[in-house]
């Protein structure tokens, strides 16, 4: 910033009303707005956070005293009150800052802090620090979200006072527009659930930033240039309608005494004073943020029924998990909903008339049953139980040999026709593995297991092939396997979805994906892209979104089974790439598919 610009900005900021003491800031002061004169500088003050000790932490950008100098996008700074209960001049906290963008987002307790780093010097993500002095902090570790990705330069977040909920804004997979708001929950093992987009009621095609969740977890405040904002960014709020974290009231704009002609960058209520709100705004500045105190706006809550809502529903993934008696239960772990640069930004709120692959509809008397779990109120307890159940049932139960029933098999390279080593997995009609035979080469006679309905033949560096016994009896004994090279693709024919949704339909579909998971684990250098397709019936944008969601559901399952997130990319193509005519039901069924493409 030029010297003249600094002087001008300083004069503008100095013209604001002097700071009043916190203890004097009560409802009787009506709607006064008070600038934190000693804290604000000619530079960019953003996203203040108040500790339980009444310390003020904030991010200051472009300040010459930052670690990276005047080009630094944000260091953590600190201020405390003097004997007159007024905020003192802020100073940088070097032990929490790097040469990149750094943002303190909350305190799990009095002695620890969470700080976001953009990847310079410290790995990209949220990190935990331990206090060792008034302004000295010691690095501890990076938080584990399973998957965390910010595709843009902007990031904002706040830790709820409970220490169990993080609301954050970023441009990530599943974003409807630019920055969207996501939520993550702390789990019993210390890890955090994968950040989940809270949906299109809150998130628009524009920017939703600097989220703040009220103490009672009912009201979400955020800054946005969407939702009919006429200029800049204003502060809006919405109320949760149930315990799913998916249903919200339509966002409403706070009153004009908070939303000015400037840009309102953030809003949060002081945890130590129930009547005080901190507003970050560009009013009376050169486009940079200043921090103001004023009376919070009282919100009248709508009457909602939280008792009948499943408190774990928001954490439920789009796929069931196998249990000891082979029934399906909902898995309480947050899915990763991804979106590639080629997918549509249109949110899908309603079932589409088109589905990928084959449609399955459950009769009322055959609805998937849920495992009875008594009085569980915390999502992490559900996760622990389901992980334990899955671990106990993941072992293959060998079926007895079916004497007198055998088949001769061989495997060869599809290009060279040379024999290659292969493995065979025997499966029953539900796709359950009932036996495995390894290290075969050349034609070999295999005795089937009792109940064998299909076989999967695989080999390292080749795409696996699954065939029913009937198909094997009608073809040559040699199975041709395709080398897993860049550009090779296969249709995931056995993966089915419930009608009009991205929910994986049945156990057989999951077992088929299990084969692909094993294939990826056996070939750790491969990277793939999952491409969702639909027919051309219905709204094109919704079809594209549905195709993206279905590809994302498969990746969610793969990642949960241990495949690295970075190895799987997504693309939702809707009905733009048919492989058959859409004029017939048979052709439309072929067009409703998900394909796996080898990209590396």
PEDASUL-V71561 format. One line per field, one symbol per residue. phi: phi as a letter, one per 30 degrees, with the letter a starting at -180 (. if undefined). psi: psi as a letter, one per 20 degrees, with the letter a starting at -180 (. if undefined). burial: + if it has 16 or more other ideal C-beta (glycine too) atoms within 10 Angstrom, else -. A space follows every 50 residues. Layout:
phi=???
psi=???
burial=???
This chain:
phi=.ddddddddddddddddedcdddcdbeddhcdbbddedddbdcccbhdbc ddchcccaccciddddecidcddlcdcbbbdcdcicdcedbdcddcbbdc dbbdclbdadcbbcbdbdjcicedkcbcbcdbaebcbcdcacdcciabbc dcddababddedicbccbbacbdjddbcdbcbbbbdcddjdcdeecddjd dddcdcccbhdbcdediccccacacchiddahbbccbbcdcaddiccbdd ebdddddcdcddcccaaacddcbdccccbcbceibdicdbcbcaddddcc dddbcddddddcddddddbdbdcdcidcbdccbddcccbcdcddcddccb dcdcbdicdbbddedbdedcddbdhdcceddddeddddddddcdddcddd dceibbbcbbbbddcciddbdbcbcdbddciddblbbchcaiebccdddd idcabccbaeibddbcbdeddddcbdddcdccedcejdbbdddcccbdei bcdddadddddddeddddedddbdddbbbcccbbdcdjdddddddddddd dddddedddddjddeddbcbacchcdbdcadddbddddddddabcccdca
psi=pqghhggggggghiirpqpqqhhinrhijckqppqnhhgqriaopqmqpp rijlqpqrppqjpiirgjbiipipqprqqrqaijkqprpqqqnhijqaib ppopirohahjqqpppqjipgqqpapqpqppjagjpqppfrpqojgpppo iahqpqqqpqhijipppqproapiqhddprprqqpprhjirqqppppjri ggpaibporlqpprhjjhppqqpqjakjphqbprprqqppiajijhpqrp pqprriigoaiapohrpqppiioiipqpppqjpkrlirpqpqprpqpppo qqpqoihiqoijhhiprjqrqprhjjqqqppmpprooqpriirqjpqoiq pqiqqqbqppppqhjkppqqpooplpiphhhgggghhgghhhjiqpopqq pnpiorqpqqpqphgijqqqqrqpppqaijjppjqpprlqqrpqpppqqp jphrqpprqpjqpqppqrhghhijrqhppppppmrpipqqpmhjoqqqpj rjppgrhhghhghhghghghhimiiqqrpppqqrajpapgghgggghghg hhhghgggghjjppgiiorqpoickimqirpjiqhgghghhnrpqpppi.
burial=+-------+---+--+--+--+--+-------+++++-++++++++++++ +---+++++++++--+++---++++++++------++--+-++-++++++ +++++++-----++++++-+-+--+++-+-+---+-+-----+-++++++ ---+++++++---++++++++++++++++++++++++----+++++++++ ++++-+++++++++---++++++++++-+--++++++++++++++++++- +-++---+++-+++++++++--+--+++++++++++-++++++++++--- --------+-++-++++++++++----+++++++++++++--++-+++-- -+-+++++------------+------+++-+++-++-++--------+- ------+-++++++-----+-+++++++--+++++-+--+---+-+-++- +++++++++--++++++----+------++++-+---+-+-+-+++++++ ++++++++++++++++++++-++--++++++++++-++++-+++++++++ +++++++++++-+-+-+++++++++--+---+-----+++++++++++--
